[in-house]
Amino acid sequence: QVQLVESGGGSVQAGGSLRLSCAASGRTFVVGTMSWYRQAPGKQRELVASITRSGSTSYVDSVKGRFTISRDDAKILVYLQMNALNPDDTAVYFCNVEVVLPGRRNYWGQGTQVTVSS
């Protein structure tokens, strides 16, 4: 079993920045792709950014140039640096980690609220 703990959410004014962190812990496992999703009120959960084991990244168009995903495999952490935030970024942000060994399974964090005011 893998546990994910997120931190770094909060309230910020438009134009501000936040950095989300997600720490994975548990028994011995190997992590594949790590991702951040978000879900705004009344909307479906959407994939915001992903980073593979090799470091390849991808972003939803609405955050390109503003958000940066990174990972620390030694500490099993994934980060989301969010700059130039706007009210449309307001959502609950969830980290998702793909465990590839033993077995293959995806795990979700509990979510952290990000609120951007205009």
Order of alpha helices (4+ residues) and beta strands (2+ residues): beta-beta-beta-beta-beta-beta-beta-beta-beta-beta-beta
